[in-house]
Amino acid sequence: MERFAKELRRWRSSRRVSQLELANRAGTTQRHLSFMEQGRSHPGRGIVVRLAESLELSLRERNGLLLAAGYAPLFPEPGLDDAMLKPVREALDDILDGHLPYPAVVVRPYGELVAANAAFAVLTEGVAEELLRPPVNVLRVALHPRGMALRVLNLADWGRHIVESLRSEALRLLTTLTSFATAVDVTLAELKLEAFLPADAATADHLRSRHG
């Protein structure tokens, strides 16, 4: 139980939650939580799940805490090509196409590109060919010297807030992020749909003319 105790202490510390507060959230006692953090008490599967929920861990992180406690993962992680995710893939394709003529992408954690609409090409003009070979990492494309970095006016700010804002010499764009808040498997929970909207009339006209 040493591994679980270590993980539980680490997560509670990183969330800056006291033992008493976490115990109250998870429906247990501070004494029981203290014993678990010391490795003196073997937690049941239910309390591990409640602790993970109370710490607001991601589905992947919840699976990790369960594994650390010696239990099988609770949330499945099907591949994106799995038949059960076909309706989701089709819905995402419809959303991407429906956002035209403006760029939109679907990414996994750490910037792994899953899908993009045709207008995304306007953001990758001039990017080195090797950066656009699968698997494409949109964060690498955005910040690499042979990627979009040379076109970005506020590169330092953009690097710190890359998922919130995007600005380049030619285009001014706003960005929105959509996630699957009620997903019950790791694969969907980790997907993010990022859609860009023009921040001025010139950008809107340029994107519409390219798509048209």
N, CA, C and O of each residue as an XYZ file, in Angstrom:
848
protein
N       0.808     -1.206      0.000
C       0.000      0.000      0.000
C       0.849      1.268      0.000
O       0.328      2.384      0.002
N       2.157      1.076     -0.002
C       3.049      2.249      0.040
C       2.858      3.133     -1.182
O       2.879      4.360     -1.083
N       2.672      2.501     -2.336
C       2.496      3.276     -3.569
C       1.231      4.124     -3.510
O       1.246      5.305     -3.855
N       0.130      3.503     -3.066
C      -1.120      4.248     -2.965
C      -0.991      5.391     -1.961
O      -1.430      6.509     -2.229
N      -0.388      5.110     -0.806
C      -0.222      6.140      0.222
C       0.574      7.325     -0.326
O       0.234      8.480     -0.073
N       1.613      7.034     -1.064
C       2.448      8.097     -1.640
C       1.666      8.918     -2.655
O       1.743     10.146     -2.660
N       0.908      8.233     -3.520
C       0.117      8.928     -4.527
C      -0.970      9.787     -3.895
O      -1.211     10.914     -4.329
N      -1.619      9.257     -2.877
C      -2.676     10.007     -2.212
C      -2.114     11.264     -1.555
O      -2.711     12.337     -1.653
N      -0.976     11.137     -0.889
C      -0.348     12.316     -0.270
C       0.046     13.331     -1.325
O      -0.120     14.536     -1.138
N       0.571     12.828     -2.440
C       1.014     13.730     -3.512
C      -0.155     14.514     -4.093
O      -0.068     15.729     -4.271
N      -1.253     13.815     -4.389
C      -2.406     14.496     -4.967
C      -3.036     15.476     -3.988
O      -3.421     16.578     -4.376
N      -3.143     15.085     -2.727
C      -3.734     15.995     -1.738
C      -2.869     17.244     -1.571
O      -3.385     18.354     -1.440
N      -1.553     17.050     -1.577
C      -0.637     18.186     -1.445
C      -0.727     19.107     -2.656
O      -0.756     20.329     -2.516
N      -0.772     18.503     -3.859
C      -0.818     19.320     -5.078
C      -2.125     20.089     -5.192
O      -2.163     21.169     -5.780
N      -3.211     19.531     -4.625
C      -4.502     20.209     -4.632
C      -4.645     21.173     -3.448
O      -5.623     21.915     -3.360
N      -3.670     21.156     -2.548
C      -3.663     22.036     -1.377
C      -4.940     21.885     -0.556
O      -5.617     22.855     -0.215
N      -5.232     20.632     -0.260
C      -6.419     20.299      0.523
C      -5.959     19.653      1.828
O      -5.073     18.799      1.821
N      -6.551     20.054      2.932
C      -6.198     19.463      4.219
C      -6.801     18.065      4.336
O      -7.733     17.715      3.613
N      -6.253     17.274      5.259
C      -6.812     15.945      5.486
C      -8.274     16.031      5.891
O      -9.098     15.248      5.419
N      -8.598     16.974      6.758
C      -9.973     17.105      7.226
C     -10.914     17.459      6.087
O     -12.001     16.890      5.978
N     -10.504     18.396      5.234
C     -11.359     18.812      4.118
C     -11.575     17.666      3.138
O     -12.696     17.431      2.687
N     -10.500     16.953      2.810
C     -10.631     15.844      1.872
C     -11.487     14.731      2.470
O     -12.315     14.136      1.780
N     -11.284     14.457      3.741
C     -12.083     13.421      4.402
C     -13.564     13.766      4.358
O     -14.396     12.900      4.090
N     -13.894     15.018      4.617
C     -15.299     15.450      4.566
C     -15.863     15.311      3.162
O     -16.997     14.865      2.986
N     -15.079     15.689      2.167
C     -15.547     15.589      0.781
C     -15.814     14.137      0.395
O     -16.789     13.834     -0.292
N     -14.936     13.248      0.845
C     -15.014     11.846      0.420
C     -15.907     11.001      1.320
O     -16.085      9.809      1.067
N     -16.467     11.597      2.361
C     -17.363     10.859      3.227
C     -16.667      9.869      4.128
O     -17.183      8.778      4.374
N     -15.480     10.243      4.632
C     -14.765      9.383      5.560
C     -14.272     10.232      6.725
O     -14.638     11.402      6.836
N     -13.450      9.658      7.591
C     -12.934     10.408      8.737
C     -11.492     10.815      8.497
O     -10.779     10.183      7.717
N     -11.067     11.872      9.172
C      -9.679     12.302      9.057
C      -8.730     11.205      9.536
O      -7.653     11.020      8.970
N      -9.134     10.474     10.586
C      -8.305      9.389     11.112
C      -8.097      8.309     10.051
O      -6.981      7.832      9.849
N      -9.203      7.924      9.365
C      -9.081      6.900      8.317
C      -8.185      7.395      7.186
O      -7.346      6.648      6.681
N      -8.363      8.643      6.792
C      -7.540      9.193      5.716
C      -6.068      9.227      6.129
O      -5.183      8.914      5.332
N      -5.819      9.605      7.367
C      -4.443      9.631      7.864
C      -3.817      8.244      7.806
O      -2.661      8.094      7.410
N      -4.587      7.227      8.203
C      -4.080      5.852      8.157
C      -3.772      5.432      6.720
O      -2.770      4.765      6.464
N      -4.649      5.831      5.774
C      -4.405      5.492      4.370
C      -3.140      6.169      3.859
O      -2.366      5.557      3.123
N      -2.923      7.425      4.240
C      -1.740      8.151      3.781
C      -0.457      7.606      4.411
O       0.634      7.808      3.878
N      -0.586      6.928      5.525
C       0.565      6.315      6.179
C       0.780      4.870      5.737
O       1.759      4.234      6.126
N      -0.141      4.356      4.921
C      -0.040      2.972      4.485
C      -0.452      1.986      5.542
O      -0.113      0.806      5.453
N      -1.184      2.446      6.555
C      -1.599      1.585      7.665
C      -2.997      1.014      7.465
O      -3.431      0.153      8.230
N      -3.698      1.482      6.450
C      -5.056      1.008      6.192
C      -5.221      0.711      4.706
O      -4.857      1.531      3.863
N      -5.767     -0.451      4.387
C      -6.006     -0.833      2.987
C      -7.363     -0.282      2.558
O      -8.389     -0.697      3.096
N      -7.388      0.640      1.605
C      -8.665      1.264      1.206
C      -9.500      0.341      0.330
O      -8.962     -0.426     -0.468
N     -10.812      0.422      0.484
C     -11.701     -0.280     -0.424
C     -11.791      0.464     -1.753
O     -11.435      1.638     -1.853
N     -12.270     -0.239     -2.758
C     -12.378      0.381     -4.090
C     -13.260      1.628     -4.059
O     -12.955      2.628     -4.708
N     -14.356      1.563     -3.300
C     -15.283      2.682     -3.247
C     -14.655      3.948     -2.700
O     -14.864      5.029     -3.250
N     -13.884      3.832     -1.622
C     -13.271      5.023     -1.037
C     -12.197      5.587     -1.949
O     -11.988      6.800     -1.986
N     -11.501      4.707     -2.698
C     -10.503      5.199     -3.659
C     -11.184      6.035     -4.736
O     -10.690      7.097     -5.113
N     -12.321      5.550     -5.229
C     -13.071      6.293     -6.249
C     -13.552      7.625     -5.689
O     -13.462      8.649     -6.367
N     -14.058      7.625     -4.471
C     -14.558      8.870     -3.866
C     -13.422      9.859     -3.621
O     -13.592     11.064     -3.808
N     -12.276      9.356     -3.208
C     -11.119     10.237     -2.998
C     -10.683     10.861     -4.324
O     -10.396     12.056     -4.390
N     -10.636     10.048     -5.375
C     -10.227     10.552     -6.692
C     -11.204     11.614     -7.190
O     -10.786     12.634     -7.738
N     -12.491     11.380     -7.004
C     -13.502     12.356     -7.410
C     -13.364     13.637     -6.583
O     -13.453     14.742     -7.119
N     -13.148     13.480     -5.284
C     -13.032     14.636     -4.399
C     -11.804     15.476     -4.717
O     -11.800     16.689     -4.504
N     -10.764     14.828     -5.228
C      -9.545     15.538     -5.618
C      -9.651     16.105     -7.031
O      -8.731     16.766     -7.514
N     -10.791     15.837     -7.696
C     -11.060     16.317     -9.064
C      -9.986     15.832    -10.047
O      -9.509     16.588    -10.893
N      -9.623     14.557     -9.913
C      -8.651     13.976    -10.829
C      -9.303     13.699    -12.177
O     -10.510     13.474    -12.255
N      -8.503     13.716    -13.233
C      -9.007     13.332    -14.548
C      -9.304     11.843    -14.537
O      -8.907     11.135    -13.611
N     -10.005     11.360    -15.566
C     -10.331      9.940    -15.616
C      -9.068      9.089    -15.666
O      -9.003      8.038    -15.029
N      -8.069      9.534    -16.416
C      -6.796      8.791    -16.480
C      -6.143      8.758    -15.102
O      -5.629      7.723    -14.677
N      -6.165      9.887    -14.409
C      -5.557      9.963    -13.078
C      -6.327      9.118    -12.064
O      -5.732      8.542    -11.153
N      -7.647      9.044    -12.222
C      -8.454      8.192    -11.334
C      -8.095      6.727    -11.541
O      -7.975      5.964    -10.583
N      -7.924      6.341    -12.811
C      -7.480      4.977    -13.091
C      -6.127      4.710    -12.441
O      -5.890      3.629    -11.902
N      -5.251      5.693    -12.496
C      -3.923      5.535    -11.913
C      -3.977      5.335    -10.411
O      -3.234      4.525     -9.858
N      -4.862      6.077     -9.749
C      -4.979      5.931     -8.301
C      -5.566      4.562     -7.949
O      -5.156      3.947     -6.965
N      -6.505      4.093     -8.736
C      -7.051      2.751     -8.522
C      -5.967      1.688     -8.689
O      -5.876      0.761     -7.884
N      -5.156      1.818     -9.719
C      -4.073      0.862     -9.936
C      -3.090      0.877     -8.774
O      -2.606     -0.168     -8.340
N      -2.799      2.089     -8.270
C      -1.872      2.205     -7.147
C      -2.418      1.495     -5.910
O      -1.653      1.011     -5.075
N      -3.747      1.438     -5.798
C      -4.379      0.775     -4.653
C      -4.592     -0.714     -4.900
O      -5.079     -1.428     -4.023
N      -4.227     -1.187     -6.096
C      -4.341     -2.610     -6.398
C      -5.633     -3.012     -7.066
O      -5.981     -4.193     -7.093
N      -6.368     -2.020     -7.621
C      -7.640     -2.308     -8.282
C      -7.539     -2.077     -9.790
O      -6.699     -1.314    -10.265
N      -8.408     -2.748    -10.518
C      -8.450     -2.560    -11.969
C      -8.993     -1.174    -12.293
O      -9.785     -0.625    -11.526
N      -8.576     -0.604    -13.421
C      -9.096      0.709    -13.827
C     -10.606      0.672    -13.987
O     -11.175     -0.349    -14.374
N     -11.248      1.787    -13.686
C     -12.706      1.884    -13.784
C     -13.147      2.397    -15.146
O     -14.206      2.015    -15.643
N     -12.338      3.264    -15.751
C     -12.743      3.931    -16.993
C     -11.997      3.335    -18.185
O     -10.768      3.280    -18.178
N     -12.730      2.889    -19.208
C     -12.083      2.276    -20.381
C     -11.351      3.326    -21.211
O     -11.586      4.527    -21.078
N     -10.451      2.837    -22.074
C      -9.696      3.724    -22.957
C      -9.661      3.128    -24.364
O      -8.626      2.627    -24.804
N     -10.796      3.185    -25.069
C     -10.818      2.625    -26.424
C     -10.013      3.488    -27.387
O      -9.847      4.689    -27.174
N      -9.519      2.865    -28.441
C      -8.834      3.618    -29.481
C      -9.822      4.455    -30.262
O     -11.012      4.142    -30.307
N      -9.332      5.521    -30.880
C     -10.229      6.394    -31.632
C     -10.852      5.693    -32.830
O     -11.877      6.134    -33.350
N     -10.233      4.598    -33.268
C     -10.799      3.850    -34.395
C     -11.734      2.740    -33.926
O     -12.225      1.951    -34.734
N     -11.979      2.682    -32.612
C     -12.884      1.678    -32.067
C     -14.310      1.928    -32.561
O     -14.738      3.074    -32.695
N     -15.033      0.848    -32.827
C     -16.397      0.963    -33.359
C     -17.308      1.748    -32.426
O     -18.208      2.448    -32.890
N     -17.090      1.644    -31.118
C     -17.976      2.326    -30.179
C     -17.837      3.849    -30.251
O     -18.724      4.574    -29.798
N     -16.736      4.332    -30.814
C     -16.530      5.771    -30.928
C     -16.869      6.314    -32.315
O     -16.669      7.498    -32.585
N     -17.382      5.448    -33.198
C     -17.720      5.904    -34.544
C     -18.702      7.067    -34.538
O     -18.483      8.030    -35.274
N     -19.789      7.033    -33.737
C     -20.706      8.192    -33.714
C     -20.022      9.473    -33.260
O     -20.348     10.557    -33.745
N     -19.084      9.358    -32.339
C     -18.355     10.533    -31.858
C     -17.471     11.096    -32.959
O     -17.432     12.308    -33.174
N     -16.762     10.218    -33.652
C     -15.908     10.685    -34.756
C     -16.728     11.391    -35.826
O     -16.322     12.433    -36.341
N     -17.879     10.824    -36.158
C     -18.733     11.436    -37.170
C     -19.249     12.798    -36.702
O     -19.325     13.742    -37.488
N     -19.598     12.892    -35.432
C     -20.070     14.175    -34.892
C     -18.966     15.217    -34.920
O     -19.212     16.377    -35.253
N     -17.759     14.813    -34.574
C     -16.629     15.744    -34.605
C     -16.353     16.227    -36.028
O     -16.078     17.406    -36.250
N     -16.428     15.308    -36.987
C     -16.224     15.702    -38.389
C     -17.262     16.731    -38.819
O     -16.939     17.690    -39.520
N     -18.504     16.531    -38.399
C     -19.565     17.480    -38.742
C     -19.295     18.852    -38.124
O     -19.508     19.884    -38.760
N     -18.824     18.847    -36.875
C     -18.534     20.119    -36.203
C     -17.376     20.831    -36.890
O     -17.427     22.042    -37.109
N     -16.336     20.080    -37.228
C     -15.176     20.682    -37.898
C     -15.588     21.302    -39.233
O     -15.225     22.437    -39.541
N     -16.350     20.543    -40.018
C     -16.789     21.058    -41.320
C     -17.758     22.221    -41.148
O     -17.736     23.172    -41.929
N     -18.600     22.146    -40.138
C     -19.569     23.209    -39.916
C     -18.947     24.511    -39.481
O     -19.561     25.570    -39.606
N     -17.714     24.444    -38.962
C     -17.031     25.656    -38.514
C     -16.359     26.400    -39.659
O     -15.935     27.542    -39.485
N     -16.255     25.769    -40.833
C     -15.675     26.435    -41.992
C     -16.447     27.711    -42.310
O     -17.669     27.730    -42.157
N     -15.774     28.783    -42.748
C     -14.406     28.819    -43.255
C     -13.332     29.084    -42.202
O     -12.209     29.448    -42.553
N     -13.645     28.913    -40.946
C     -12.684     29.208    -39.891
C     -11.992     27.928    -39.421
O     -12.594     26.855    -39.455
N     -10.739     28.030    -38.983
C      -9.982     26.835    -38.571
C     -10.537     26.206    -37.296
O     -11.043     26.901    -36.414
N     -10.434     24.889    -37.216
C     -10.812     24.153    -36.012
C     -10.026     22.847    -35.979
O      -9.779     22.238    -37.020
N      -9.639     22.423    -34.791
C      -8.865     21.191    -34.646
C      -9.387     20.403    -33.447
O     -10.016     20.961    -32.548
N      -9.117     19.112    -33.448
C      -9.358     18.245    -32.297
C      -7.998     17.728    -31.849
O      -7.248     17.172    -32.652
N      -7.679     17.908    -30.581
C      -6.372     17.502    -30.078
C      -6.518     16.631    -28.838
O      -7.515     16.691    -28.119
N      -5.495     15.825    -28.616
C      -5.380     15.051    -27.394
C      -4.403     15.768    -26.470
O      -3.812     16.775    -26.863
N      -4.221     15.267    -25.246
C      -3.291     15.930    -24.323
C      -1.907     16.121    -24.928
O      -1.439     15.315    -25.732
N      -1.272     17.202    -24.522
C       0.083     17.553    -24.966
C       0.150     17.895    -26.446
O       1.218     17.824    -27.054
N      -0.995     18.270    -27.032
C      -0.975     18.826    -28.372
C      -1.040     17.851    -29.522
O      -0.818     18.254    -30.664
N      -1.336     16.578    -29.276
C      -1.396     15.603    -30.362
C      -2.626     15.866    -31.232
O      -3.755     15.828    -30.744
N      -2.404     16.131    -32.520
C      -3.496     16.447    -33.440
C      -4.254     15.182    -33.801
O      -3.663     14.189    -34.225
N      -5.573     15.230    -33.629
C      -6.435     14.113    -33.982
C      -7.126     14.374    -35.316
O      -7.196     13.485    -36.165
N      -7.634     15.585    -35.502
C      -8.337     15.934    -36.737
C      -8.328     17.446    -36.899
O      -8.159     18.186    -35.930
N      -8.511     17.894    -38.127
C      -8.559     19.326    -38.417
C      -9.416     19.546    -39.651
O      -9.530     18.666    -40.504
N     -10.020     20.731    -39.742
C     -10.770     21.034    -40.965
C      -9.853     21.682    -41.996
O      -8.691     21.976    -41.713
N     -10.383     21.898    -43.184
C      -9.557     22.393    -44.285
C      -8.960     23.771    -44.003
O      -7.869     24.085    -44.478
N      -9.669     24.586    -43.237
C      -9.198     25.944    -42.976
C      -7.980     25.986    -42.060
O      -7.330     27.027    -41.958
N      -7.657     24.882    -41.391
C      -6.483     24.855    -40.521
C      -5.205     25.122    -41.315
O      -4.193     25.547    -40.758
N      -5.264     24.867    -42.623
C      -4.087     25.068    -43.465
C      -3.613     26.520    -43.467
O      -2.432     26.784    -43.693
N      -4.529     27.469    -43.217
C      -4.134     28.873    -43.219
C      -3.169     29.165    -42.073
O      -2.349     30.078    -42.169
N      -3.261     28.398    -40.999
C      -2.364     28.600    -39.864
C      -1.015     27.933    -40.053
O      -0.045     28.298    -39.389
N      -0.943     26.969    -40.944
C       0.297     26.214    -41.115
C       1.037     26.567    -42.395
O       1.971     25.864    -42.780
N       0.638     27.636    -43.054
C       1.362     28.070    -44.246
C       2.809     28.406    -43.880
O       3.062     29.132    -42.918
N       3.746     27.876    -44.649
C       5.151     28.155    -44.399
C       5.792     27.277    -43.341
O       6.996     27.384    -43.108
N       5.021     26.410    -42.691
C       5.577     25.515    -41.673
C       6.394     24.416    -42.357
O       5.990     23.897    -43.398
N       7.543     24.063    -41.773
C       8.412     23.035    -42.342
C       7.654     21.724    -42.511
O       6.861     21.329    -41.657
N       7.913     21.068    -43.618
C       7.171     19.853    -43.969
C       7.284     18.778    -42.899
O       6.317     18.068    -42.623
N       8.479     18.654    -42.287
C       8.656     17.584    -41.316
C       7.792     17.771    -40.066
O       7.479     16.802    -39.374
N       7.407     19.019    -39.780
C       6.565     19.271    -38.617
C       5.111     18.894    -38.866
O       4.322     18.775    -37.929
N       4.760     18.707    -40.140
C       3.375     18.391    -40.498
C       3.176     16.927    -40.852
O       2.092     16.522    -41.270
N       4.246     16.124    -40.680
C       4.110     14.694    -40.904
C       3.522     14.035    -39.655
O       3.925     14.360    -38.539
N       2.579     13.118    -39.833
C       1.979     12.439    -38.677
C       3.050     11.681    -37.880
O       3.991     11.140    -38.461
N       2.905     11.644    -36.554
C       1.896     12.338    -35.747
C       2.241     13.809    -35.567
O       3.366     14.149    -35.201
N       1.279     14.675    -35.825
C       1.502     16.122    -35.732
C       1.207     16.588    -34.305
O       0.201     16.213    -33.703
N       2.108     17.409    -33.787
C       1.892     18.018    -32.479
C       1.676     19.509    -32.691
O       2.587     20.218    -33.119
N       0.473     19.982    -32.391
C       0.147     21.369    -32.710
C       0.927     22.362    -31.840
O       1.183     23.486    -32.272
N       1.304     21.966    -30.636
C       2.103     22.859    -29.804
C       3.506     23.010    -30.388
O       4.070     24.104    -30.387
N       4.062     21.911    -30.885
C       5.379     21.965    -31.539
C       5.300     22.810    -32.810
O       6.181     23.628    -33.074
N       4.250     22.608    -33.585
C       4.074     23.411    -34.801
C       3.979     24.895    -34.449
O       4.535     25.745    -35.144
N       3.272     25.190    -33.369
C       3.038     26.582    -33.004
C       4.304     27.288    -32.530
O       4.477     28.478    -32.791
N       5.190     26.576    -31.839
C       6.323     27.231    -31.191
C       7.678     26.924    -31.813
O       8.676     27.555    -31.463
N       7.726     25.979    -32.716
C       9.003     25.599    -33.332
C       9.522     26.736    -34.218
O       8.735     27.401    -34.891
N      10.852     26.965    -34.222
C      11.424     28.019    -35.081
C      11.090     27.849    -36.557
O      10.998     28.833    -37.292
N      10.906     26.596    -36.998
C      10.521     26.365    -38.400
C       9.021     26.128    -38.520
O       8.529     25.696    -39.562
N       8.312     26.412    -37.449
C       6.865     26.286    -37.470
C       6.212     27.645    -37.614
O       6.551     28.409    -38.517
N       5.270     27.951    -36.722
C       4.546     29.208    -36.793
C       5.209     30.336    -36.005
O       4.764     31.482    -36.063
N       6.262     30.015    -35.275
C       6.869     30.982    -34.362
C       7.270     32.285    -35.042
O       7.094     33.360    -34.469
N       7.808     32.202    -36.257
C       8.275     33.402    -36.942
C       7.133     34.336    -37.323
O       7.357     35.521    -37.570
N       5.911     33.810    -37.372
C       4.760     34.625    -37.759
C       4.026     35.215    -36.556
O       3.093     36.002    -36.716
N       4.449     34.834    -35.364
C       3.736     35.257    -34.166
C       4.359     36.531    -33.608
O       5.565     36.589    -33.369
N       3.530     37.544    -33.404
C       4.023     38.829    -32.917
C       4.403     38.780    -31.442
O       5.440     39.316    -31.052
N       3.578     38.143    -30.624
C       3.795     38.102    -29.175
C       4.149     36.682    -28.739
O       3.423     36.067    -27.958
N       5.257     36.173    -29.243
C       5.608     34.776    -29.049
C       5.745     34.407    -27.572
O       5.315     33.329    -27.162
N       6.341     35.292    -26.774
C       6.525     34.983    -25.354
C       5.180     34.811    -24.656
O       4.987     33.861    -23.898
N       4.248     35.733    -24.912
C       2.919     35.639    -24.313
C       2.157     34.427    -24.848
O       1.484     33.708    -24.110
N       2.288     34.233    -26.140
C       1.569     33.124    -26.771
C       2.047     31.778    -26.239
O       1.255     30.860    -26.028
N       3.354     31.678    -26.028
C       3.893     30.440    -25.502
C       3.323     30.091    -24.140
O       3.159     28.916    -23.809
N       3.023     31.110    -23.352
C       2.466     30.876    -22.015
C       0.962     30.645    -22.048
O       0.409     30.004    -21.155
N       0.316     31.154    -23.051
C      -1.153     31.053    -23.094
C      -1.624     30.484    -24.434
O      -2.609     30.948    -25.010
N      -0.912     29.487    -24.909
C      -1.154     29.018    -26.272
C      -2.539     28.407    -26.457
O      -3.083     28.451    -27.561
N      -3.118     27.842    -25.409
C      -4.443     27.249    -25.569
C      -5.563     28.251    -25.391
O      -6.726     27.946    -25.657
N      -5.212     29.464    -24.937
C      -6.236     30.493    -24.768
C      -6.272     31.511    -25.897
O      -7.332     32.055    -26.207
N      -5.131     31.775    -26.512
C      -5.142     32.825    -27.529
C      -4.139     32.537    -28.627
O      -3.145     31.841    -28.417
N      -4.407     33.068    -29.768
C      -3.528     32.888    -30.924
C      -3.492     34.179    -31.721
O      -4.531     34.743    -32.065
N      -2.268     34.644    -32.013
C      -2.131     35.869    -32.800
C      -0.939     35.732    -33.736
O       0.151     35.358    -33.304
N      -1.135     36.026    -34.989
C      -0.044     35.976    -35.955
C      -0.020     37.270    -36.749
O      -0.906     38.114    -36.611
N       0.989     37.415    -37.568
C       1.133     38.653    -38.336
C      -0.039     38.852    -39.295
O      -0.536     39.967    -39.451
N      -0.481     37.762    -39.940
C      -1.495     37.909    -40.980
C      -2.916     37.860    -40.453
O      -3.815     38.473    -41.028
N      -3.130     37.122    -39.344
C      -4.494     36.884    -38.878
C      -4.640     37.221    -37.407
O      -3.691     37.083    -36.635
N      -5.839     37.668    -37.016
C      -6.185     37.859    -35.617
C      -7.388     36.977    -35.324
O      -8.453     37.122    -35.924
N      -7.188     36.048    -34.375
C      -8.216     35.046    -34.123
C      -8.533     34.926    -32.637
O      -7.674     35.121    -31.777
N      -9.785     34.602    -32.366
C     -10.201     34.199    -31.036
C     -10.311     32.678    -31.048
O     -10.511     32.087    -32.109
N     -10.184     32.042    -29.900
C     -10.274     30.594    -29.863
C     -11.231     30.142    -28.773
O     -11.304     30.754    -27.707
N     -11.969     29.062    -29.044
C     -12.857     28.466    -28.048
C     -12.454     27.013    -27.872
O     -12.043     26.357    -28.830
N     -12.568     26.506    -26.647
C     -12.236     25.120    -26.343
C     -13.486     24.382    -25.875
O     -14.230     24.876    -25.028
N     -13.706     23.201    -26.433
C     -14.835     22.369    -26.045
C     -14.311     21.012    -25.615
O     -13.455     20.430    -26.282
N     -14.826     20.505    -24.496
C     -14.413     19.189    -24.029
C     -15.646     18.347    -23.741
O     -16.760     18.865    -23.659
N     -15.435     17.038    -23.589
C     -16.525     16.113    -23.297
C     -16.659     16.001    -21.785
O     -16.086     15.098    -21.174
N     -17.410     16.907    -21.183
C     -17.479     17.001    -19.719
C     -18.084     15.764    -19.077
O     -17.739     15.434    -17.942
N     -18.974     15.075    -19.772
C     -19.636     13.917    -19.184
C     -19.083     12.600    -19.720
O     -19.730     11.561    -19.592
N     -17.916     12.635    -20.307
C     -17.328     11.414    -20.855
C     -17.063     10.406    -19.740
O     -16.690     10.777    -18.627
N     -17.259      9.131    -20.054
C     -17.012      8.085    -19.061
C     -15.892      7.154    -19.506
O     -15.717      6.084    -18.924
N     -15.134      7.538    -20.523
C     -13.929      6.798    -20.857
C     -12.786      7.786    -21.066
O     -13.010      8.956    -21.374
N     -11.566      7.302    -20.894
C     -10.384      8.157    -20.927
C     -10.220      8.829    -22.278
O      -9.888     10.012    -22.348
N     -10.451      8.084    -23.353
C     -10.217      8.612    -24.699
C     -11.013      9.887    -24.957
O     -10.448     10.891    -25.389
N     -12.321      9.855    -24.696
C     -13.154     11.029    -24.937
C     -12.843     12.145    -23.950
O     -12.833     13.319    -24.321
N     -12.589     11.788    -22.700
C     -12.343     12.802    -21.684
C     -11.110     13.638    -22.012
O     -11.015     14.793    -21.598
N     -10.162     13.058    -22.757
C      -8.925     13.764    -23.054
C      -8.976     14.560    -24.352
O      -8.057     15.328    -24.636
N     -10.027     14.395    -25.144
C     -10.126     15.134    -26.402
C     -10.575     16.565    -26.147
O     -11.417     16.817    -25.285
N     -10.008     17.500    -26.902
C     -10.400     18.904    -26.858
C     -10.635     19.379    -28.283
O      -9.804     19.173    -29.168
N     -11.781     20.019    -28.491
C     -12.073     20.630    -29.788
C     -11.744     22.108    -29.687
O     -12.354     22.830    -28.897
N     -10.780     22.565    -30.484
C     -10.379     23.972    -30.463
C     -10.816     24.612    -31.772
O     -10.393     24.198    -32.851
N     -11.655     25.611    -31.664
C     -12.199     26.289    -32.843
C     -11.802     27.753    -32.814
O     -11.855     28.406    -31.771
N     -11.406     28.258    -33.967
C     -10.947     29.643    -34.069
C     -11.988     30.509    -34.762
O     -12.636     30.074    -35.714
N     -12.140     31.713    -34.289
C     -13.067     32.679    -34.866
C     -12.312     33.961    -35.180
O     -11.384     34.318    -34.454
N     -12.688     34.665    -36.248
C     -11.983     35.901    -36.599
C     -12.207     36.981    -35.555
O     -13.318     37.154    -35.055
N     -11.142     37.708    -35.229
C     -11.239     38.786    -34.238
C     -11.434     40.138    -34.911
O     -11.612     41.146    -34.227
N     -11.404     40.172    -36.232
C     -11.678     41.426    -36.933
C     -12.243     41.110    -38.317
O     -12.196     39.968    -38.774
N     -12.773     42.128    -38.970
C     -13.428     41.935    -40.264
C     -12.445     41.488    -41.339
O     -12.793     40.687    -42.206
N     -11.208     42.008    -41.285
C     -10.216     41.652    -42.302
C      -9.899     40.163    -42.263
O      -9.800     39.510    -43.302
N      -9.741     39.636    -41.055
C      -9.469     38.209    -40.921
C     -10.653     37.388    -41.409
O     -10.465     36.385    -42.098
N     -11.868     37.796    -41.066
C     -13.060     37.069    -41.506
C     -13.154     37.047    -43.031
O     -13.436     36.008    -43.628
N     -12.918     38.188    -43.648
C     -12.978     38.266    -45.111
C     -11.917     37.377    -45.745
O     -12.180     36.697    -46.737
N     -10.710     37.383    -45.167
C      -9.615     36.582    -45.721
C      -9.946     35.096    -45.646
O      -9.739     34.369    -46.618
N     -10.451     34.641    -44.522
C     -10.773     33.226    -44.355
C     -11.913     32.805    -45.261
O     -11.888     31.718    -45.837
N     -12.927     33.678    -45.390
C     -14.046     33.344    -46.262
C     -13.614     33.274    -47.728
O     -14.087     32.419    -48.476
N     -12.722     34.168    -48.133
C     -12.270     34.172    -49.528
C     -11.429     32.944    -49.835
O     -11.514     32.388    -50.930
N     -10.616     32.519    -48.871
C      -9.803     31.312    -49.072
C     -10.683     30.083    -49.203
O     -10.471     29.246    -50.081
N     -11.669     29.981    -48.327
C     -12.534     28.809    -48.344
C     -13.423     28.822    -49.580
O     -13.685     27.778    -50.177
N     -13.880     29.995    -49.955
C     -14.751     30.091    -51.120
C     -14.061     29.799    -52.420
O     -14.690     29.848    -53.477
